[in-house]
Amino acid sequence: MARQSMLQRDRVGASLLAAIACNSKLIGPLREDYRRRLGKPTPAKLRFERAAAILLVVGGPRLFELLALSPLNENQREKVTEKLLSLAGEEV
């Protein structure tokens, strides 16, 4: 990722965090989006608990990226994403 792009992302993440800290109602649409995603029908073999776990596991890194808090570089992010997709496909 280009340095300018990373700086811009960092500024956006910091701005979002500051805005949410000042007014927690601003996160309402994101909260509703997660509720909608969890309420969508899932394939017959995918139980609610598994779907919820996948959504939460994917949401953490997404939030870290948004807030520019991710400790992972691009290569590490790619490897972790591949591993998460692999685990999501495994039976528990």
Contacts in CASP RR format, 6 or more apart in sequence:
PFRMAT RR
TARGET T0000
AUTHOR 0000-0000-0000
METHOD contacts of the structure
MODEL  1
MARQSMLQRDRVGASLLAAIACNSKLIGPLREDYRRRLGKPTPAKLRFER
AAAILLVVGGPRLFELLALSPLNENQREKVTEKLLSLAGEEV
1 9 0 8 1.000
1 74 0 8 1.000
6 68 0 8 1.000
9 65 0 8 1.000
9 68 0 8 1.000
10 68 0 8 1.000
12 66 0 8 1.000
12 68 0 8 1.000
13 66 0 8 1.000
13 67 0 8 1.000
13 68 0 8 1.000
14 67 0 8 1.000
14 68 0 8 1.000
16 66 0 8 1.000
16 67 0 8 1.000
17 67 0 8 1.000
19 26 0 8 1.000
20 26 0 8 1.000
20 27 0 8 1.000
34 55 0 8 1.000
37 55 0 8 1.000
38 48 0 8 1.000
38 51 0 8 1.000
38 52 0 8 1.000
38 55 0 8 1.000
42 48 0 8 1.000
42 51 0 8 1.000
50 92 0 8 1.000
54 88 0 8 1.000
57 84 0 8 1.000
57 88 0 8 1.000
58 84 0 8 1.000
61 70 0 8 1.000
61 72 0 8 1.000
61 77 0 8 1.000
61 80 0 8 1.000
61 81 0 8 1.000
63 69 0 8 1.000
64 70 0 8 1.000
64 71 0 8 1.000
70 77 0 8 1.000
72 80 0 8 1.000
END
